[in-house]
Amino acid sequence: MKPMKRRIALPAGYAFVLPYIVHFCIFIAFPLIFSFLLIFHRWDIISPMQWIGLSNFIKLSKDLIFFKAIGNTITFLLIHIPLQIGIALLLAEFLNQKIRFRGFFRASYFLPVVVSGVVITIIWQQLYATDTGILNSLLVRLGAPKLPWLTNTGLAMPSIAIMATWKNVGLYIVLFLVGLQSIPTYMYEAADIEGATHWQKFFHITLPMLNPTILMVVLLSTIGGFSLFIEPYIMTDGGPMNSTLSAMLYIYRQAFSFYHMGYAATLGFFFALIVFLVVLIQKKVVEKESVY
Amino acid sequence: MKKIFWCILLCFACGNHPEGHRSDVIRLTYWSANNQDEIYVAEQLVAEWNVAHPGIQVKHQPIPESRSSEEVILAAVVGRTTPDIYSNMWPGDVESYVRAGTLVALDSLAGFDSLSAARFTPERLRESYSNDGHVYQILWKTNPVMMVYNKKMFAEAGLNKPPSTYEDFLEAGERIGRDTDGDGYVDRWVGITQILVAWWQRFFDYYALYIAASDGKTLLADDAVAFDNEVSVEVFRFLKTLFDRGYFPRERMDARADVFMNGIVATRFTGPWTITQLEKYAPEGFDYDFAPLPRPRSSSGPAYTYGDYKSIVIFSNTKYPEESWEFVKHLVSRKSDLNLLSTAHQLPIRKTILQDSLFTPYFVRNPKMRAFAGQSDYVRGVDHSPVLREIFDAISQEFEACVIYGTKTPEDAVRSAAYRAHVVMME
């Protein structure tokens, strides 16, 4: 009887997984394989593909703008991740206390996460405007000089990082809140009995216990940060002087402005490899620190 | 019962066939631009055609919505879903499509010579030719880039005419630029241009000014880079001076209310679409006019500018090239051109349009359009090159470095842009 049962059960099983298999084949496997093949071709979409071997890799190795774009993305990450973790942790700690209107504050901080990135970017573009922006109006009223937030090569990427932090911090506050609420209270009670100060409790209980959450936040922020696109695309178009040109924006331009599909695929695979390596290193470093 | 059912079905099958679905009727699909005015014009022209040609019925469809019409056409070409006829093609893209074999050579069709002779000056016809010596597009309409200026702001600054030279423009910049709220920062400027580095933004500053300063030259000549010259340097220097002296703001203002209409800037390099906007939305009493772009004092002859053409093409996947061509001839007839002009306020590319009595009443009713019609005799489009976008990108990168941020001299910027363009063309 057993073989009979298997014969009846198997087609139904395939039928159940069929939607996923179809989805996987069309939206994941095919694009991945096609992109991989593109690496070795020149293709402008309308003309037939042309086999060019490793020429795209040779072009990549000489492409200084792409390496600048990677450098810009790393600059963004170096500002954005610590800022995000610091602010999210501080606000999570604050929102974990028994304060009035706690629910309101938690919802307020989360609100930018669900608002369209394009809308937020346009609003911040207005805030950052050198001559007419609200931020500079405030600075002038305080007697400070106007700052070229988005038109100075040194300031533009930090300005974008600040905006991205404001948009995303709500999500990480929630993650930290979950982490904070899962720390057993007896640890703090024991520390209180030992006479520990607030800061001692924070550094010796809270932070170590939050390590898995911090790891998750670092990884999510890194992957999110590497895909930086909307903000520079709308606010600065990669300027001034390519100082906010992110790797994703550069790949997009190669693909959809100049129709260098093969080269864009090569950049995409190379960039994915970098993201993978960075995340791997982060995982090793942060996890090592979590031994307590 | 069964018989009755089959009879009814047969009646439906026969009776439901509207005349337009007869098998001997040729059906063409025509895509127009998707702005409301042009949709209206296209619908009128198609309706006229369908009444007059029951054997060739045209279905009009505005080009599907997207970030740009160029992207839609590209997707349609790749997916082989192009219409038979399309009337909003940017000439800069034509050469790529020609190389891919996706367009019909129009000069091989009957009546091309008479149509082009009636419509184009020899100069304009030359611009229609692709590198392989054939014509794949009918240049249909143009948006010449001119300078719109706020007459009141000029009068308040003691200037009684628009600047025609770089020196005049810089003087206007000195007189008009000021700090109105006393915060120590300039908040009125003589003009503005987009500081974004997107390649096509240069149509409205460097490229239009280069054509004006060079008496109608474009970027390439004989399939080689031709803008590495003193005129280019002079244009870069002029624009750089405007930013260096603070006569142009070094920031984007496109996310706020129109800065020209609100008297924040006194001029703008723009096309005829500005007239419709200003007539609709400008405050009462807002006084403006148009003038040719400023040029170096040494320039002579008529002032040229960038024409921003749009063309009509027939895609090669059409089954009916001759019939499509007949419809194209209908689209570019004198009567259709008048419809385009009077309904959409778009300027058809037609020689001696100002002297043609059919168009005279329109220009009497719309005197501001006269300036553009006059300018349309002195316009240039873009070169035929499949790497045109990258050439403009190279210029735009150097424009940003030199003009906006002043990190390069005009000479170095032009040299670098020309070198990069040369490399791109050789790849």
Interface residues (C-beta under 8 A of the other chain):
Chain A: D44 I45 I46 S47 I122 Q125 Q126 A129 T130 D131 T132 V140 K146 P148 L150 T151 T153 T236 D237 G238 G239 P240 M241 N242 F256 S257 F258 Y259
Chain B: E71 L74 V77 V78 S96 Y97 R99 A100 T102 D183 G184 Y185 V186 D187 I195 L196 V197 A198 W199 P249 R250 E251 R252 M253 A255 R256 P386 R389 E390 D393 Q397 E400 A401 I404 Y405 T407
